[in-house]
Each structure stands twice: as C-alpha cells, then as structure tokens.
Amino acid sequence: MGGRARLGAGWQGRLGVVLLAGWTVLAAQAVPAAAQEPANALRVCTPGDYPPYSVTDGTGAYRGVDIDLARGFADVLRRPLVFVPLTWASLKTDFGALHCDIAVGGISDQPARRAFADFSIVYGTDGKTPITRRESGTDYSTIEQINRPEVRVIANRGGTNEEFARKNFPDAQLTLWPENLTIFDEIEHGRADVFVTDAVEGRYRVRQHPGLQVLHPDKPFDSFAKVLLVRKDDPVLAIALDAWLATQLATGAVDRLFDQWIGPTASAG
C-alpha cells in the first residue's frame, strides 16, 4: 500500500502567505446558520459510520481521524463547530441541501463528487481489500476467488464499496447493507463471506472483531486518494482548509492521528 500523502513542494514556499490571507479574510465572513446553531458555525457533514475516519455513538458525539482534523480546523478559524449527519447514499443531494461547509469521514476522490463539491488537498491514500472470517484463511484473497456464484459478498449501500462490489463481483451473491457499523457482525456470524472495504478501516475493525481478518492490506486491489469536501461557493474557506491541512501533513500530525487509531506500524494508504 502506498504511504500517506505528503506535503507538496509548492505549499512549503507559499504556506505562510496563504494562511495569513485565507484565515484573515475568512474570519470576517459569516455564513447563514440555523436558529439553533451558534453564529458563524462551521457545518461539518459526516456519515459517522466509517472508523477510523469518523464514527458516532448515536447521540451526536463523533470521533475519528477526520473528526479531529475538523475540530482542529474549526479551532484555528475560531468558529464554533456543528456536526451534521448524512448518509453515503445521500451525500450528493444532501451536501448542498444541508448547507455543509465541509464534509468528512473517509471520503474518496471520485470525479462524480466534483460536480457538487470542491476537494481539499489529499491527506492520505487507501485501497480496497477483503475482510473475512479467520477460519476462511486465504479463500477470498483475489477478485477471482470472490467473484463466484457461491460466495456471499456484503457491501454498505451508497458508497465506493457498493460500486466496487457491483463492478468486480457480478457473479457473486451481493447483499447491500443499510449502514456500515453492523456489517462486520454479518461476516463474523457467518451470514456473509466477505466484505471488501478500505484497508485502513479493515485494520481498525479487526481489532474490535478478533474473529475477522483483513487480507493483504499492504497490497490492496486499487489505490485512491482521501480528501475532505468543501463547499463550491466559498473559495476562501477552501484556501484556508488546504493551507491548514498542509501544515498538518508537514508536521506529521496526520500520521500521528492514524497511529492512534490503527497502530504505528500501519499506513494510512
């Protein structure tokens, strides 16, 4: 698997200017907020079902790598933070409808998503890899082994996992699961054979499900960038977000966040 995203050379020379210009102008701006929200709240939308990037306890509390990044960004902007729930299936329609300033939660760089949001700089890379029961050994290590009529594939609805499964496993039995938090129970209890998801998530999940294994996380089936989404009509916010993320990459703060969740020997990509 490729290493975590690194700071581009162009950022290092311009970082101070961008930070000063972006944050100074942004501090003077306000965005409409609901009556229940603090004035000038930074609205951070997230599915909250994709650890280690973003996970919720169901009561409105969130934690994860992306959540910590969002909190740090809001602190720098000196704007109150409001988390707004959405789903992967509704990401395209709800990003604008819910007035999201940014969206976080392990979001992959997909061309279709550029139609409704701008992207931050890349802060990590990841790739799809199988999660199965330990007793299955290496039976589902390859796409060819998974793409068989007798294999029960499961995928969460509405995201890149569903797209990958539909594209690569047309001959398998595909079950679409309504959300991501309980999908691993289906595999552990023998109601599904394999789930292909991001390797970083797999590494995190098998720590909570000792009966499961993540196969070849260092050699995933593909590779893609992880980004944060940002609203299209606020270029100053986008500049500030990129500049702040660049500092987190340059100082190793992003690596340290991943280390806290999946261990220092694992890679975020």
Wavefront OBJ file of the C-alpha trace (Angstrom):
o trace
v 0.000 0.000 0.000
v 1.288 3.482 -0.762
v 2.381 5.769 2.024
v 0.431 8.607 3.493
v 0.066 11.752 1.463
v 2.950 14.158 1.790
v 3.132 17.926 1.538
v 3.782 19.138 -2.000
v 6.842 21.279 -2.594
v 4.792 24.246 -3.765
v 2.962 24.515 -0.472
v 6.053 24.994 1.653
v 7.017 28.254 -0.029
v 3.537 29.804 -0.007
v 2.161 28.427 3.218
v 2.605 31.474 5.429
v 1.084 33.861 2.900
v -1.870 31.575 2.231
v -2.540 31.041 5.921
v -2.483 34.747 6.696
v -4.596 35.785 3.719
v -7.081 32.942 3.913
v -7.711 32.990 7.637
v -7.797 36.783 7.956
v -10.436 37.162 5.251
v -12.397 34.157 6.450
v -12.579 35.442 9.996
v -14.510 38.464 8.748
v -17.067 36.361 6.889
v -20.216 34.813 8.238
v -22.441 32.102 6.791
v -26.159 31.683 7.426
v -26.820 29.398 10.365
v -29.938 27.793 11.708
v -31.546 29.413 14.745
v -30.403 26.539 16.935
v -26.763 26.956 15.903
v -24.114 29.405 17.108
v -23.479 32.331 14.818
v -20.971 31.612 12.057
v -20.899 27.892 12.869
v -18.717 25.669 10.716
v -21.121 22.975 9.477
v -19.259 19.689 9.145
v -21.317 16.959 7.496
v -20.384 13.311 8.006
v -21.943 9.835 7.718
v -20.288 8.946 11.034
v -20.108 5.224 10.264
v -16.586 4.809 8.931
v -13.929 4.402 11.587
v -11.138 5.274 11.925
v -12.143 8.334 9.893
v -15.483 9.182 11.524
v -17.807 7.323 13.866
v -20.723 8.417 16.046
v -22.110 6.936 19.246
v -25.635 7.701 18.038
v -26.168 10.669 20.373
v -24.473 13.310 18.216
v -20.942 12.738 19.527
v -18.312 11.976 16.888
v -14.718 10.801 16.964
v -12.080 9.709 14.471
v -9.185 10.962 12.368
v -11.340 13.244 10.204
v -13.278 14.451 13.231
v -10.055 15.538 14.928
v -8.999 17.287 11.734
v -12.342 19.103 11.554
v -12.081 20.187 15.187
v -8.565 21.471 14.691
v -9.607 23.428 11.610
v -12.583 24.991 13.409
v -10.323 25.950 16.325
v -7.906 27.730 14.002
v -10.770 29.596 12.355
v -12.222 30.403 15.801
v -15.612 29.252 14.578
v -17.987 27.041 16.589
v -18.337 23.546 15.180
v -21.608 21.798 14.331
v -21.682 18.201 13.095
v -24.475 17.385 10.645
v -25.354 13.727 9.902
v -25.906 12.466 6.377
v -25.528 9.113 4.619
v -23.268 7.902 1.833
v -26.318 7.366 -0.357
v -27.482 10.958 0.225
v -24.067 12.625 0.039
v -24.626 14.037 -3.444
v -28.011 15.599 -2.698
v -27.601 16.498 0.968
v -24.197 18.194 0.802
v -25.832 21.295 -0.663
v -29.276 20.857 0.887
v -27.851 20.688 4.416
v -25.607 23.722 3.816
v -22.438 21.770 4.569
v -19.289 23.863 4.760
v -17.124 20.762 4.615
v -17.748 17.014 4.661
v -15.504 14.438 6.318
v -15.482 10.739 7.078
v -13.057 8.823 4.855
v -14.254 10.357 1.580
v -12.557 9.106 -1.583
v -11.586 11.328 -4.504
v -14.192 10.486 -7.123
v -14.757 12.594 -10.259
v -18.546 12.431 -9.790
v -18.245 14.186 -6.432
v -16.601 17.219 -8.025
v -19.988 18.070 -9.513
v -21.365 19.170 -6.132
v -18.274 19.977 -4.023
v -14.661 21.045 -4.233
v -11.899 18.833 -2.835
v -9.221 19.589 -0.306
v -5.643 18.576 -0.945
v -5.030 14.856 -0.484
v -4.241 13.920 3.118
v -3.966 10.138 2.674
v -4.314 7.193 0.327
v -6.169 3.927 0.765
v -7.319 0.907 -1.222
v -9.942 -1.842 -1.256
v -9.080 -5.145 0.405
v -11.125 -8.127 1.692
v -12.305 -8.748 5.240
v -13.303 -12.348 6.050
v -13.526 -14.766 8.969
v -10.162 -16.056 10.160
v -11.284 -19.622 9.561
v -11.636 -18.822 5.845
v -7.873 -18.465 5.510
v -6.922 -17.160 2.074
v -10.080 -18.388 0.322
v -11.156 -14.847 -0.650
v -7.817 -13.183 -1.365
v -8.379 -12.358 -5.030
v -11.156 -10.862 -7.108
v -11.432 -14.162 -8.995
v -11.883 -16.117 -5.757
v -14.610 -13.724 -4.596
v -16.435 -13.429 -7.919
v -18.089 -16.863 -7.778
v -21.813 -17.743 -7.563
v -21.473 -19.467 -4.181
v -19.708 -16.538 -2.479
v -21.833 -14.215 -0.337
v -20.498 -10.670 -0.697
v -21.812 -7.872 1.501
v -21.387 -4.117 0.963
v -22.729 -0.958 2.559
v -25.184 0.873 0.374
v -24.397 4.079 -1.484
v -20.608 4.431 -1.382
v -17.491 3.250 -3.158
v -17.737 -0.201 -1.554
v -21.015 -0.863 -3.335
v -19.583 0.438 -6.601
v -16.526 -1.791 -6.273
v -18.631 -4.857 -5.480
v -21.027 -4.311 -8.382
v -18.170 -3.791 -10.820
v -15.915 -6.634 -9.714
v -18.243 -9.330 -8.327
v -21.136 -9.635 -10.803
v -21.273 -13.409 -10.397
v -21.296 -13.435 -6.584
v -24.316 -13.122 -4.289
v -24.376 -9.433 -3.321
v -26.213 -8.169 -0.229
v -26.450 -4.407 0.249
v -26.407 -3.493 3.921
v -28.162 -0.276 5.043
v -25.277 1.043 7.155
v -21.647 0.369 7.891
v -21.493 -0.100 11.662
v -23.062 -3.581 11.886
v -21.858 -5.020 8.606
v -18.929 -6.770 10.296
v -21.300 -8.687 12.561
v -22.824 -10.265 9.460
v -19.457 -11.696 8.459
v -18.464 -12.701 11.982
v -21.748 -14.572 12.493
v -21.474 -16.395 9.175
v -24.287 -14.628 7.338
v -21.850 -13.271 4.715
v -18.473 -14.472 3.488
v -16.552 -11.338 2.577
v -16.683 -7.552 2.691
v -14.318 -5.520 0.509
v -13.627 -2.117 2.017
v -10.820 0.367 2.647
v -7.722 -1.236 4.140
v -7.465 1.401 6.869
v -10.989 0.593 8.025
v -10.193 -3.108 7.869
v -7.139 -2.684 10.061
v -9.194 -0.810 12.612
v -12.185 -3.162 12.558
v -10.322 -6.421 13.094
v -9.105 -5.009 16.402
v -12.743 -4.966 17.559
v -13.648 -8.285 15.866
v -10.966 -10.861 16.693
v -12.764 -13.482 14.633
v -12.141 -11.480 11.461
v -9.046 -10.850 9.345
v -8.102 -8.220 6.786
v -6.302 -9.744 3.808
v -3.204 -8.182 2.203
v -3.888 -4.611 3.447
v -0.441 -3.567 2.169
v -1.361 -4.741 -1.342
v -4.949 -3.649 -1.955
v -6.886 -4.188 -5.151
v -6.650 -0.480 -6.036
v -5.498 2.847 -4.671
v -7.267 6.170 -4.269
v -6.882 9.486 -2.510
v -8.682 10.564 0.641
v -9.939 14.157 0.747
v -12.300 16.465 2.577
v -15.166 18.035 0.651
v -15.627 21.800 0.750
v -18.498 23.954 -0.489
v -18.049 25.331 -4.007
v -19.147 28.909 -3.301
v -16.505 29.684 -0.661
v -13.024 29.793 -2.222
v -11.567 31.491 0.844
v -12.679 28.583 3.011
v -11.120 26.169 0.507
v -7.800 28.042 0.591
v -7.782 28.086 4.375
v -8.612 24.374 4.578
v -5.836 23.414 2.168
v -3.304 25.562 3.968
v -4.219 24.138 7.353
v -4.150 20.539 6.077
v -0.751 21.225 4.546
v 0.621 22.181 7.952
v -0.817 19.007 9.490
v 0.899 16.901 6.833
v 4.188 18.767 7.082
v 4.373 18.414 10.863
v 3.380 14.728 10.888
v 0.137 15.437 12.759
v -1.929 13.395 10.301
v 0.375 10.395 10.673
v 0.084 10.628 14.437
v -3.704 10.602 14.247
v -3.677 7.409 12.180
v -1.139 5.868 14.561
v -3.545 6.444 17.460
v -6.289 4.502 15.661
v -4.580 1.706 13.762
v -1.094 1.483 15.283
v 2.302 2.931 14.369
v 3.233 0.064 12.047
v 0.175 0.582 9.838
v -0.033 3.019 6.982
v -2.876 5.326 6.072
v -2.512 4.336 2.466
l 1 2 3 4 5 6 7 8 9 10 11 12 13 14 15 16 17 18 19 20 21 22 23 24 25 26 27 28 29 30 31 32 33 34 35 36 37 38 39 40 41 42 43 44 45 46 47 48 49 50 51 52 53 54 55 56 57 58 59 60 61 62 63 64 65 66 67 68 69 70 71 72 73 74 75 76 77 78 79 80 81 82 83 84 85 86 87 88 89 90 91 92 93 94 95 96 97 98 99 100 101 102 103 104 105 106 107 108 109 110 111 112 113 114 115 116 117 118 119 120 121 122 123 124 125 126 127 128 129 130 131 132 133 134 135 136 137 138 139 140 141 142 143 144 145 146 147 148 149 150 151 152 153 154 155 156 157 158 159 160 161 162 163 164 165 166 167 168 169 170 171 172 173 174 175 176 177 178 179 180 181 182 183 184 185 186 187 188 189 190 191 192 193 194 195 196 197 198 199 200 201 202 203 204 205 206 207 208 209 210 211 212 213 214 215 216 217 218 219 220 221 222 223 224 225 226 227 228 229 230 231 232 233 234 235 236 237 238 239 240 241 242 243 244 245 246 247 248 249 250 251 252 253 254 255 256 257 258 259 260 261 262 263 264 265 266 267 268 269
